[in-house]
Amino acid sequence: MSESRVKYVLLIVIGLGFAVSSADAQQNPRYEFSIIEEAGVPTALTTGGAKFEAPLFTFEKVLTLSSDPENEESLLFRPGEFIRDEAGYFYVADTGNGRVAVFDPAGRYLRSFGREGGGPGEFQSLELQYLQGDVIHLCDPRGWRVTRFRTDGTLIDMTSLPRRPVMFSGLYFEPDDGTLLQVLRMEERGDEFASVWERVSILNSDRDEIAAIETPHGISIAIKDGGRRSAAMYYAPQPQVCVRPGLGCMLCNGDEPVIAWYDFSGRLLRRIRLELPVRPVTRQDEANVRALEEERLVGAPPHIRESRLDLTLPENKAFWNDSQVDEAGWHWLVRYHDFDARERGLGTTCLVVSPEGEYLGQCYLPASSGRVSHGHYLTFVTDEETEERLPTVYRIVPAVEGLIYP
């Protein structure tokens, strides 16, 4: 073979190799992770390349929390949040009955505490915030107060706050020093648009505000009829507030996307910034959103629903619309407007970030909402025959080699 022919063959081989590597790089974006300082704040920088090609976790069904049809007290009415303690017992916010129902590790009903009302240990509305040791923190947004029980049903205390002309989202105790975090939602309203803000007000043990954290929520578009405001639609996911007792407050903003940790004095401790590939919003996505709005506005005047058809989603820069952090420090971020995974029966797409701030990839949650606790995912599954929402427990199992989850 002549020297010129050898050079020609080498050029072809090199070109083919470059083309293959370029195609592989496009299918599997490069994964990078680094920690820098920004204005003195440690910041984890993470690209959205898939560190693992396969989904990170599988979810194995463990049990369903059962009720006894012959025991009326064991029946749940509009169950909400629930958590699992280290011994395997389950505590369910039975919101329709204003109480907490307790189930043993086998899923059998044991007892309940709390009830509807306005007195001590009673609730106008009920949200189960978190469990610390044997203390359960319960929030009553309508009653503007937080109540603490022991897991055996003993009432510890109840804290009320002055009502304010804003939407109330939650209350969180920091038991070590009595600090109280009050999560509020505020709106600055104009004629047709409203800027929405999430505010975490940090109160000391005397309930004086010592600091506040504010972050934008998005834009509300009002639909009007003859000057009268009839309905509104938000076009950005709200920042999610998570609290870990003893560590601080986490704000997750899916628009940027950024995870920020604050201590209970309002000081920014660390930040995680993710660079994720944007999935364009399709016409089908817009149709799905409109269908959800149509369903939500059943019974509203037809002109409101018709006017919805003129609205389109903005450029998709929102990456998640729900978030939580488990007791091990892992971040679970539910993907925003990911209808494709649901239509294919995969569940809800969830982005996973390690305690160090590394974006690891995605998994598919069995349902759109739930709670991660002690290596388990707790959610509600609708029975196809009875249409009853059943509290169901899944064990989180790493699906790729080398991944360890508590």
Secondary structure, DSSP 4 states (H G I P E B T S, - for coil): --HHHHHHHHHHHHHHHHHHHHHHHHHSPPP-EEEEEETTEEEEEEE---SSSS-SEEEEEEEE----TT-GGG--SSEEEEEE-TTS-EEEEEGGGTEEEEE-TTS-EEEEE-EESSSTTEESS-EEEEEETTEEEEEETTTTEEEEEETTS-EEEEEE----SSEEEEEEEETTTTEEEEEEEEEEE-SSEEEEEEEEEEE-TT--EEEEEEEEEEEEEEEEETTEEEEEEE-SPPPEEEEETTTEEEEEETTTTEEEEE-TTS-EEEEEEEE-PPPPPPHHHHHHHHHHHHHHTTTS-HHHHHHHTT---------EEEEEE-TT--EEEEETT-HHHHHTT--EEEEEE-TTS-EEEEEEESSSSEEEETTEEEEEEE-TTT--EEEEEEEEEE-STT----
